Amino acid sequence: MERAILVGIRTSEQDAQAFDDALAELRRLAETAGAEVLHMVTQRRERPDPAWYMGRGKAEEVAHLAEAEEADLVIIDQELSPAQVRNLETVIPCKVIDRTQLILDIFAQRARTKEGKLQVELAQLRYLLPRLAGKGRDLSRLGGGIGTRGPGETKLEVDRRRIKRRIADLEDELAEVVRHRALLRARRRKDGVFRVALVGYTNAGKSTLLNRLTRAHVLAEDKLFATLDPTARRLRLPSGHDAVLIDTVGFIQNLPHHLVAAFRATLEEARDADLLLHVVDASHPSADRHIAVVRQVLADIGAAHLPELLVWNKIDRLAPHARLFPDAPDKIAISAFSDPDLERLRQRIDAARQRAFVTVRLRVPVSDGRLLADVHEHAVVRRSQLDESGAFFTLEAAMDRQTARRLAQSGIPIAILDAEGNPHG
């Protein structure tokens, strides 16, 4: 087990609680990665030093501490620039990594499927490429002028070319993954299956909830990023209809943009859902901040507009007098280990499915092949009848409300049907 010293800077615009939460989360990340935390070093500054992050004097203090404690690594609670890495490595006598590297390492440990491993490797290489010149101990430096030309520069350029080629290969492989996932989503849409994505802060209980609702066997541990690879399972609803429940990767504050880019194929599962189950650890003191972080990531990937059901999970960890989470149309409080709570959640998902899908009757010109293909791709056509003139199809189809609105706005005669098949809007 590696021995680590954690370093964090509280800037003038960061409140004390947010800073304490960030350091506590950094400790959990380090422990999840397999490190033993020896010390936590903090400093107050107006802003991080552009050359040293923590200032030269504090860097030397950390260096002395690392030497005295025989630490194996120093972990910085922000992403470092190549210059900051290079400068810190000249003073601190052990490995220096930042928050992004730590999260990437955890992802590398957790990835199990080929897709997950490809995504993690791509994120690691994108992170490494601009920092090659800063890896003074491991790789030759690239510079200019006397003393910097020759074999060292050649080696660095070879490293860069190899990494760029590997990045291109990984992007091609992941593009194929994107196409495959798009086909699966199109098939589910064609079958009229209601898609529910589990999203939330890491360790909020998403995988446990998936297991309990669908009897899946997904790894669920009390650790950050216990599962990475998306898992889809069929969920039977009280009405007898089925839904697909999709577990996605957990979010975290300051989630490295390299990971967001690399996990695009995975995150698109959330963006293409009919409903987001936003799972929140109700027992966590920073639950409100976690909600804000998740919603920001959802906005970044283009999923902020989707219907959301906020699921306050782990209420069994709260004292009875502290359970102040009344149900609302867009909120529900549960324990994933309570069968009655899970049944209430199934009913809420079922109600959302009923609100999301409508049965419509529409009249489409036979000559408009593109429109007919559009309807068949995005709806489940239950009845198709050619009129006496042979010029129009009258179709009855089940589709989501968004598709129905889009078709209506295009000028097609369309009517929403009730349970008896009569138009009502």
DRENPA-933746 format. One record per residue: x, y, z of N, C-alpha, C, O, CB in turn. Coordinates in pm, whole numbers, plus 50000, padded with zeros to 5 digits. Glycine has a CB too. Layout:
<nodes>
XYZXYZXYZXYZXYZ...
</nodes>
This chain:
<nodes>
500854988150000500005000050000500885012550000501795013850083499045000050123500615021549906501395033849897500985043650007499815044550045501225040349759501965050950057501745060650164501665074550102502555078650028502875060050272500585081750133500315094250062500145106150156499685104750269499065092849977500535117850105500275130650170499345138450077499625139749958501625138750198498255143550131497285151150053497515166050071497835170550182495855147450093497365173749965497585188149969496395195249906495985192049794498905192049897495855204949979494745212849926494925227549956495525231150058493425208049982494405236149868494475250649887493055256049893492225253349806495285257449773492815263849996491515270550006491685284749955492405292850013490975270450153491005287649844491085300949785490115310549854489265306349932490805300349634490245323249823489415333349888487935331949855487085336249932489895347149849487635325849740486225324649699485595311449741484455308649702486105326249549486305303249817485795290149859485445290450006486285294150089486825278949830484205286550040483825286650182484415274550253484815264750191482285286850196484445275450387485125265350468484485251550451485205241550442485095269450615483135250850446482475237950435482775231150302483025219150297480965239750452482755239050195483055233350063484495228150059484775217749999482835243849952485415235550123486815231350125486985218450205487685209250163487705242350184486325217850322486395205650403485815193650329486375182650335485655207650536484695195850259484085184950182485025180150072485145168150048482755189550120485705189650005486615185949897487775177549950488175167749886487145198549828488325181450066489435173750123488975159950170489695150050152490055181350239487785159350229487255146350273487055137150153487315125150160485925148150350486585142950043486385135049921487725130649863487855119449814485595143149817488735139449870490065135649822490615123949903491235114849847491035147649830490395124150035490835113050119490155099950076490805089550065490535115950268488845100650052488125088550011488605083549875488705071449852486615091350005488905092949786489445088949655490785081949672491035071649610489595101349563491645087549756492965081549780492835067649840493525058349798493815090549872491945066249937491755053150000491145043249902491485031349904490865054450124490225048049817489645039349715490715034249618490655022849572488545046649638491695042849588492785039049498493775029549564494605023649495493515051349448493695027949697494575018749768495715025349841496705018849874495125009049672495585038449869496655045549939496335046850088495175047250128496865059449877497395047450168497265050550310497585065450328498685069950296498215041450398496615072950378496795087450393497535090250522497065086850631495425094850391498705096550510499535099750626499185113450684499005114850805501005099350589499105123450598498855137250642498025144550538497995140750421500185144850668497345155150584496635164150494497205178150517497055183650627495075163750517497835183850417498455196950427497565207150357497165205050243499895196950365497255218050425496375228250367497065241850370497995244250447495035228950443496575250550285497105264150278496005273350229495165269450148498345264850185496015285750279495065295850233495805305550142496845310950179494395303450353495265307450024495855316549927494755323849853493615319149846496775309049828495085335149799494115342549716493745334049595492575333249557494705356249671494755327749535494565318849421495785309649413496835313049467494375326849287495675298049347496835289249333497985296149261497765304049169496455276449260499205293149303500385298649237500525292549098500515280349085501675295949321500645300548993500705295048857501925286348832501915277948742500675306148757503005288248911504215280448889504315268448982504815257848942505425289148907503835270049106504035259549207502735254049264502765244349340504885264849319501615259849231500305256549286500185261049431499245268149465500045241549275501135256849517501025259949659502065270149705502105273549823501155247249739502895274949616503965283949657505235276149687505185264849735503535291949779506375282349659507665275449673507925271149818508385259949842508805284549625507635279949913507895276750054507075264950103507605256150171507615288650140505785264750068504935253650109505355240750039505275229950098503445256950079505805241649914506275229849843507485223749914507605211549926506635233449696508395232349961509565227250034509145221150167509735211250211510585238550057508125226950232507605221150357507025207250331507275197950409506525230350419506275205850224505715192750188506835182950155506755171150189504755193950068507895187850090509025179250055509695173850181510025161950187510045187049970509905182350281510525177850406509625167650477510105157650530510805189850500508305170250476507365161050540507365147550470507355137050534505955167050539507375147950336507385135450259508645127250287508595115050296507285138550110509765134150301511025127150328511025121350469511465110050490512205136650310510525129250566510515124450705509565112650723509855103550800510115135850799508435112850653507425102350668507625090850571506885080950573506045108250648508635092050485508905081950383507645079450297507255068050273509365068650448507045090450252505835089650170506195085050029507285087849979505125103250165505275078149966505475073449829504935083249726505415083749613504815060149811503925091049765503365100449670502695112149742502285111049858502365093549579502595123349671501875135149716500725137349619500925137549497502815147849724499515138949673498315140549589497775154749606497485159049718497215129949625497645161849495497165175649494495685175949458495255169149365497995184349394494905183749532493445183749514492985193149401491925199149413492765187849643493735194449296493315201649176494115196049060495125189449081493525217349191493665198648939494445194448823495615204048805495425216148800493575193948694496815198548795498025206548782498365208848635498065200648549499195199648852498985220348609499495222948475500825215748456501445211948555499655238348451501265213648332502575207448311503705214848382504605208348435502875206748163503675228048385504725235848451504705233348602505765232048664504555250948422503515232548662503435230048806503975216148840504675214548939501985231448855503635206248758504165192748781505685192848775506355187148861503595182848678506215199348672507665199648654508355206348772509375201448821508015206948524507805217448818508425224548930508345216649060509325215949134507775238148949507185210749088507035203149212507945190949213508475187249318505585198749231508135184649097509005172849091510465176249120511235167449162508895166348955510855188849099512245192549128512495194149277513655194249320512605205549057511435195349357511575197649501511145185649583511835181649677510775209949542510005179849549509435169049630510085155749590510125152449472507895168249612510585148149687511385136149657510565123649630511085112549644512315133449769509315125049593508495113249562507545116949449507545128249400507715108249687506735107349409505795109349299504755119949335504235120149447505105096149264504455128849240503445139249259502335136849156502595136549036504065153749244501115135249203499975133649112498885143449153498875148249266499445119049112497975146249062496875155349094495565147549101495535135349083496785166648989494495154649128493175148449147492745140849021492175129949030492135159149182493025146748905492625140148780493325126748764492685116848729492935149148662494655126448788495385113848779494845103548878494775091648846496875116248804494475108148995493945098949096492635092649049492445080549061493735106349230491745100848996490465095548947490685086248828490045075848817489525107148907491605089948739491915081348626492445067848672492125057448613492925088048533493265067848778493795055348831492675046548887492675034348866494835058248941491725052748956490595045049010489775039148896489365027548901489695054049101489545047248793488785042148678489515030448613488895020748571488555053348575490855031548604491625020648544491495007748626491444996848569493105024548533491435009048759491254997348844489864991348829489694979148835491495000948989488864999948809487464995448811486984990048677486064981748673486585006848853487594994548566487094990548434487194975448416488244969548442487894997648322486124969348374486084954848357485844950848211486454941248163484994948848445484974957948142484674954348004485684960547909486424969647945483254958647968485694955447786486594960947686486294975747663487204983947651486474953147553484994978947657484614992947635485125001947746485665012747720483094994147624484954997547870485415005547983486915007647980487395018648007485024999048113487664997147946489114998347940489555007647829490505015347846489754984547921488865007147715489185016247605488955030747646489775039547617488345012847481487835033247714487505046847753488515052347854488915063947846486105047447812488925044047949489885048448049491245051147984491895061148013490025038048162491675042147897492975044147831492975056947749493965064347749493325032147742491875059647679491785071847600491885084247688492595093747655490485072147520491185084047801491255095447894492665097247948493145108547959490265093548009493345086347982494695087148035495665092847932496515101247966495175073548081495555088547808496465093347705496215108047673497155115647651496335084947578494945112047670494645126247646495185134947758495625146247735493125128447633495165129647879495725137047992497255137547983497855147748014495295130648125497865126647941499325125547941499975133747830501035139547851499735111147928499345134347713499985140147594500585154047618501755156047589498995140847482499815163747671500415177047690501405177747805502055187947824499345187247712501535166947883502405167048000503685159147979504475157548073501665161448118503915154247859505125146447836506385154247870507315148847930505195141847691506415166947833507605174947859507805177448007508905181048049507515188047786506755175648088506885178148231507295165948310507525167148430505605183348285507385154248248507745142148320509255140748327509845131748267507115129648253509885149848399511335151048398512045138248436513075135048377511755161848489511525130748533512235118848580512005106948489512835097948481511805115448721510855106948419510475095048344510765095948195511075085948132509035092348364510675108248137510825109847994511795121247967511915130548048509465112447926512475120647854513385131447819512615144147792511455143647751514235127647697513245155647815512565168447803512685173847660513615170647587513135178447902511725182047624511785189147498511965203947529511205209547607510505186747411512955210147469513175224247495513755230947373513595226047262514085226347615514435242247393515045249347282516405254547325516625257347443514155260847234517305255947229518615261547260519635251047296519415239047279518505271147372520785255747345521915247147375521565237347486520965240947587523145255547414521955224747464521765214547567520435207447562520175198547643521905220647698519585211247467518265204847462518035197247333517025190247320517175215147479518955198347236518755191447109519345177447114520065173947208519385199346995519035169447014519635156247004518685145147038517475146447019520815155447093519215133847089518405121747111517235124047206516185117847190519275110747166517405132847305516305135147399515075140347329513965135447352516715144747507515275150247244514145155747170513545145347078512325144547064514585168047090514375137347016513885126946926513005116847002511955112946953515045119746858513445112847119512675103247198511305109047235510295102047228513445099347324511285121647274510035127747313509065128647195507875126147210510285141547371509595132347080508745133046962508195119246925507045117946883509515139046845509035108846941508565095146915507445091547012506445085546972509725084946927507625095147140506575092447240505275099247200504205093347207507015097347380505395111747157504185119147119503495112846999502275111446997504535133647088504285109046900503675102946781502975089946816501875087146767504735100546672503605082046900502985069346940501675071747014500675064946988503935061247030501675081447104500455084347181499355089547088498195085647101500735094547293499725098246995498715103546902498115092546816496905092246791499325114446813498985083146771498465071946692497535063246775496485058846727499625063446638497915060746900497085052446987495755059447017494715052947022497825049247118495795072547037494555080047061493635078746940492435076546955494865094947090494205080246820493395078946699492775064946688491605063646652494245081746574493555054646721493015040846716491885039046817490865032946787494145030646743492085044346939491055043047042489785050547002488685045647024491575048247176489955062346944488785069946901488005062446794486775062846792489205083746849488725055546703488035047646601487265036146665486125033346627489035042246498487895029246761487215018046827485995022746904484955016146903488185010746921486125034146972484995039247049483905044746958482725044546995485455050047146484285049646840483255053946745482385042146704481175043646684483905060346620483005030346692482235018346663481305014846779480175010446758483165006446633481785016846902480945014647020479745024147017478625020147046481765016747150480005036846981478925046746972477865042146872476675042746899479475060546932478315037446755477375032846652476565020846701475365019846677478125029246523477255011646770476554999746821475505003546925474384998446922477564989746882475865012547015474915016847117473735024247054472595022947098475605025947221474015032046951472945039246882471945029446820470745031846823473515048546775472455018646763471575008446706470715001846813469524999546792472394997746632471314998946929470554992847039469475002347087468344998147113471484988947155469825015347100468825025047146467695026447045466525027547081469475038747172468055026446916467035027446812466095015446816464895016746795467685028546673466665003546843465824991546852464874992446971463704988746960466694979046864465394997347086464514998747203463415009047176462275007247217465335002847329463795019847105462795030047072461745024246980460545026946995463465042347008462185016446883461265010246789460305000846861459134999846824462035002646682460794993846962459954984647038459064991847139458264985547207460814974547111459205005147149458385012747241458745010547387457885012047474456955009347221460005007047416460425004347553460765017547622461495025747567461634994747556460245019547741460505031447820461905030447880462225020747948459435033247932462725040547855464135040147896464345048948019464045060848017465065044747781464865042948125465095050048251466585049248284467145038348295464235043848368467225060748300468655061148332468865064848477468315074748525469395071048240469655056948547470045060048684471265069248679472315065448628470365046948765471115081348732472235090648738472385095348881471455094148961472015102648641473535100748914473735105649049475205106649084476075102249010473025096749148475455112649199476815113749249477345099949281476575090949316476855122849374478645098149270479225085149300478915080949443478935089049536480735085449277478615068249460478305062149590476955066549646476735066249767479405065449690476045070749557474705074549603473795062449617472725063449677474075084549507474225050749563473415038649576472725034449448471745026949453472405040649682473215039049332472565035749204472615020849174471615014849137473225043549090473795014749191473925000449159473094991849253472504981849211475384996149165473054995549380472204988249475470754989149434470024979249439472384993749618470335001049393468955002949350468654994749225467584988749215468665017749323469584994349130469414986049010469254971349048468374964448997470614987848914470104966649138470034952649181468714949349247468114938849222471184949449276468244958349332467014955749407465774956449318464824948849337466884965749522465784965449220464614967049134464514956049029463414951948991464634980649067465664951248981465654942148867466264928448897466324919748810466394948348752466724926649022467384914049060468634911648975468974900248942466414902149046469294922548941470564921348869471654917748969471394916849089470914934748795472834915548920473964911949007475144920948977476274916348958474354897048987474864933948974475914943748948476694946149078476114946549186475324957148894478024947749066478854950449183478364963249252478234973649188480344951849143478104962249381477674973849460478454973949590478264965349676476124973549486479344983849604480164985049723480074999249777479715008649706481624981249693480425000749906480455013949967481785020649934482585023750023480235013050121482005022849804483225028949755482885038649644481835037649581484215018349706483795048249620483605057349509483875049849379484845042449369484525069749523483005051949279483165045749148483275030549157484155024549094484385051449078482395024349235482455009649247482175003049113482734992449083481435004749351481325009249030481055003748897481225014648793480875026248817479624997548890481755010848677481965020348568481135016948446480565025748382483415020748531481065004348415480475000148289478945000948296478354996148392480924985948253478315006848195476855008048196476194994348190476634985448117476375016648080475134992748266474404980048270472934982948247472354991548313474624972748407472314975848153470894977348123470154964748164470564953648130470664980447972469064966548238468244955248283466764958548263466344970148273468544951848434465984948248233464544950248212463834951048347464104943248439463944938748126462924960648357462164963048480460684961448451460134968548367462464977248538460034952348520458584950448504457854960448594458124961248714458174935648538456924968048534456204978448606454834973248651454344963348598456034990848517454204979948750452914975148802451844973748695450964965148708452414984548908451884981948589450864981248484451044969048395450184966048312450904993848400452164961948410452464950548324453394954048210453914945148142451194945048269453624966948187454564971148084455994969448135456244968548256454294985748042456924969248041458334968248075459024981548052458614989647969459024957247992460094983548128460994994848108462414989448109462654978448159460815005948218463334996948054464754993548060465415003148158465375015248140465434994247919466034997548261466715005448363468215004748335468794993848329466385000248508468845016348319470245016948278471055023848387470785035248424470395024548143472035016648439472945022248540474095029248468474695023448377473485011048636474405041648506475485049048442476595051948543476425049848663474945062248382477725056748492478865059848578478505071248673477785080448636480105063548493479005070448797478725080848895479465093548863480545093248802479075076149034478905104948904479535117948883480265122249009480075116449116478495128548841481085132348996481845137749108482205152149074482285155748957483135129149137482415160449176482775174249147484155174649081485045166749112482755182849275484295184248990485535185448913485845172548837486995168348828486705189049004484805166348782485015154248702485905157948584485555166948507483655148148653487045151048567487985154748461487315154948323486595145648287489165145148459487555165748248486925166748117487405155748023486705152047929487195180548055488615150448049489105139147969488165127147985487905119947889490545135348011487655125248108486755114048132485405116348068484825107148010486585111648281484885128748077483595131848017483655129247867482725123747808483185146448045484785133247804484925131147660485065116347628484435111447534486135138747607485885109147704486125095047676484885086547700484655076747629487275089847760484075090347800482895082447835481635087547762480515085747810482675082847986481845093947648480705099447574479695088647539478485090747551481195106347446480195076847495479275066147457478425061647574477245058547559480055054247400479045061247693478305057247813477305067847854476155064847885479275054447928477755080447854476895091247900475725093847806474715099447846477705103847917475875089747679474765091347586473565082847626472445085647585475205087947445473805072347705472695064347755471775072947842470555071247841473215052247836472375082247918471565091347999470885101747910469715105047931472435098348105471625106747812471065117347726469895112447643469035120347604472155122847635469845099347615468805093947528467665087547607466815080847548469405083747434467635089447739466615083147823465295090647816465245102447780467085082347969464215083547852462895089947865462705095848004461905105048022461785079847835463435090548102463325095348240464665093648309465335083448291462205087648318465065103648386466265102748468465865100248613465125108048671467135115648456466365089348669466225087148813467495092948877468555086648875466035071748849467375104748931468525111648991468625107349137467885112249222468385127448980469545098049164469655092049297470595100549383471705103949341470175077349287470115103949504470865112449596471005105349730470055099349780470165126249615472195105849787472415100549922471845110550022472485120650053473955097749948470645107750074469975117150164470735118850295470545128850364468565112450192471585109250330472305109950457473595118050446474245120550547472615095950507473975122150326475235129350308475045144150342474075150150296475775127750164475945150050421475775164250458475865173750340475385185050348476815168150560476475169450229476605178150112475685173849998476015175549881478055178350063474535168250033473625162949931473215173749831473145171049711472375157049997472935185849878472515196649787473625199949687473355202449570472135209249867474875199949734475985202749643476145191349542476475193749426477295204749722475905179049586475985167749494474935168949384475205166049267475815154549571473735173249421472675175149321473115185349217472925183249097471355179549388473695196349263474145206849171475225201749076475215205048958474655218849249476155193749129477235188149045476655179248937477045180348820478245180249131475745170348974475155161048877474385168748769474495165548651474215151048948473615178648810472845186248712473735194148618473385196348502471875195648782474895198548667475825205548580476405196148475476535199848358476955211848662476755183848516477275174048420476195170448319476475169048200477785161448492474955168748365473845165848274473675176948172473405174448055472545163748352473825189448217473745200648124474885200248024474695203447906473755214048200476075196348069477245195747981477075185447870477595187247760478495192548062476345174447898476185163947797474855165147722474495156447643476275150047863474125176047747472885178347675471695170547726470785167447648473075175247534471665167347856470565159447912469765167148016468925161248085471105146647973470005180048030469335187748135467835189248111467085191748206469975201448148467395187847986465985190047953465105177847981463885178747974465855193847808465715166448013464945154148028464135153948157464545160048256465875142048024462995147148158462225145748283463075139048391463785129348365460925137648259462985144448513463825139448623462955136148744462095143948784464905149848660463205124548802462605120848930463745120349032464625111849023461835107148923463715129549128464765130049230464475119449336463445119849402464845144249295465395109949352465215098749444466135100749564467345098549555465515085049374465545105049676466325106249801466505092249857465575086349911465605115749905467705086949844468005073249885468675073150023469115083550073468915066149781468735061350083469425059050212468755066550328469445070750422470875063250201467425068250324466765074950437466795066150561466545070950672465315078450401467095053050543467215044350659468415047950745468515043750860467315029850616469345055850691470515060150767470245072750850471085077050928471685062650673469075078550832468735090750905467915087551028467165077751030467975100450814468055095851129467185094551245465755097851205465545106051115467665103851361464755091551268463355093951229462975108651222462255112751131462435086951324463465116751319463075130751321463735138751208463335149951179463425136951456464755132851144465475140051038464955136750899465455142150801466955136851046463965127950888463495123750757462475133750702461275130850696462885109750765462955145250661462085155950613462115156450461462525166450402462505169550673461695145550399461715144850254460325140750204460155129550157462795134750205459345149550212458005145950166457995143450016458705150149940456985156850203457155133749973457055130749831456425142549757455595149749812456235117949808456835144249634456275154449545456255148249405456845137749384457105167849548455565154749309455525148849175456895145649116457035136249039454805158049083457905153649153459245151349097460245146649201461445146949176459745164049033459765142149319460655137649427460045125649498458825124349509460935149149527460925116849548460475105649630461605101749724462775101649685460035093549542461265098449849462265094449949462115079549976461015074650003462095102650082463235072249968463185057649982464425052350052465415059350071463035050949845464325039850089465495031750120465515020450018464505013649998465475026350268466665018249955466755007649855466524993849915466334984149841468095008049786466544992850048466364979850114464944977950168464674968350239467364978450228464044987150133462654986250177461784982150058461694989449960462164999750238461144970550068460274965949960459104975449934458804978249818459754952049992458414980550037457334990150011457835002749939457155008049852456654994150142459035007449977459595019249909459875016349762459625024749676460895023749979460385004449735460665000849596459394999749514459375003349396461434987849589458334994849576457054993949505456515007949474455985010249365456014985949589456665017249568456265031149542457065037049427456535044449344456445039749668458355033749422459205038849315458775032949180458735040149080460685035649343458455020049178457975013949054456705020849004456555023348884457704998849074455815024049097454575030849058454855044649000454195049048906453635031949179455845051649057456185064949006456805063948866456535072348780457155072249103457635053748845458205051748712457105048448612457115053248499459265040548715456145040148655455035036348568454205048548531453795050048416454155025848638453965057248628453205069548600453955078348501453345084448413452925077348730455265079048516456065086948423456005081048282455965088348183457515087848470455995067748274455875061348143454545064848077454495067747957456015046148155453475064548156452155067748101452085082248055451415085347956451065064948205452785091348127452785105348084453645107347960453365116147878453305114248197454685099247945455645101247836455115096347702455435102147599456935094147867454295085547703453845079447578452375082547553451565083147645454075064447581452055084447426450665086747385450375078147263451285074647187450395101847355449095074847245448655068147123448025078647033447175086347078447655056547154448425078946908447955089446817447415083246689447735071846653449095099446785446585091146620446145087646485446635098846393446405110646421444575085846476447295095146285447815105246194447625100846049447515089046019449295108046222447595110845962447345108445818448605112645742449005124345744446075116445767449215102845674450495105245607450355102345457449835091845420451625096545670450815111545371450765108845225451605096645189452715094945238451265121145146451065088245102451775076445057453075080444988454065073144995450905068144962453075091844923454245096244846455375101144935456515102444890453845107244750455085103945061456125109345151456845097845221456585094945338455495119145257457745091445151458455079945206459335083545325459485075645417459295073545100459915095645323460775099745434459965101045563460425096945670461465113045402458765106845553457925108445672457455094945724457425092645845456715117345640457075086045634456655072745677457795065445749457585058945852456165064445555458995066645695460145060345759460395066345897460745059245991461405061745672460215079745909460405086646036459435081346141459835078746255460215101846018458165079746104457155074746197457495060446240457435057146358455745075346133457845051946144458145038046177459405036846263459535027546341458315029846050460335046446247461565046046326461335050546470461945044946561462635054646262460485060346492460335066446624459045062746695458755068146801460425081246613458255053646639456985049946701456705035246678457315028846592455835058546647455775030046757455295016346737453955017246665452945021046724455155008446875453955013846536452745014746453451885002546480452284991246452453085015846301450695005046535449804993946570448774990946461448284979646451449084997146700448465000846378447474998746272447805008046156448135019746177446015001246323447725002846035447985010845915446915007545811446704995945777449415008145859446245018045761445155015845665445265025945551445415038045572443765016945736445185020645429445235029145310443825033945279442895025945278445835021645189443655047145253442305052245227441855048745085442615043145006442265067645248440595052045055440005047844928440705053944808440745047744702438545051544925441255065744824441925072244712443295066244684443865068244576442065087044740443825058844781445155053144766446265063244783447425060344751445285046744634445935075244833446935085944845447445087844987448485094045008446355098944794446705082645086447085085145226447005072245308446155063645286446165095945287447925071245404447865061045508447295067445633447695078445672449275054845535446345060545696445915064445830446585054845928446375042745922444335064145845447405060346017448195052246108447755054446252447435065746290449685055246092447725043846332447615044946477448925039946536449365028746508446375036846533449535048346618450875045046667451075050246808450485060246848451955050946573451915043246883452325047647017453705054147004454605048546942452355035547120453845066047063455095073447054455245082447176454275084847248455165081746924456455087347198456625096647308456075110347269455945113547151458125097647349455755118247370455095131147346455965140647265455465148747186454725137647477457285139747284458185148447209458075145747059458045155046979459625146447256458015132847021457865129446880456515134046828456415139046716458025114246858455465132246909454125136646868454095151646844453495156246746453075132746974454735159446933454765174046915455525177746787455115186546712455405180947038456635170846764457445173946644456655171146517456705179046422458735165646645455915159946514455125156746395453985166746376453695170846264454575142446405453345170746487452255180346478452755193846427452085200446347451585182146615453945197846472454495210746430454885210646282455015221246221455705214246514455075198646225455415197846084454185199145994454305199345872456115184746055452985199946055451765202145978450965189745947449985190445874452105208745853451365178246001450635165745975449355165446060449425168646179451535153346005448225161646005447025159746087447265148546188447535137146149445785156545999447165151746316447465141846420446505144046537446205155446573448955142946467446025133146595445105133846708445545123846814445925112546783443635131046664445505128246941445835119247053444585111447088443505117147098446365127247178444725098447108443585089647136443545085947284444585084947349443645076847050442335083847337442195079047472442245063947473442525057647372440905084247535441955058047591442065043547605441095036147513441365024747475441815039647750439965042547478438985036047391439245038747243438485034247157437595040747427440315046247214440655049147075439975061247020439965063246899440335037546991439375069747107438695081847060439605093947075440335095047175437385083947137439585103146978440405115246988439985123847107438795125547134440305123446858440995129147180440635137747293441575149847302441565156847404440675129847423442375152447202443235164147209444195164347095445015173447083443995164647339
</nodes>
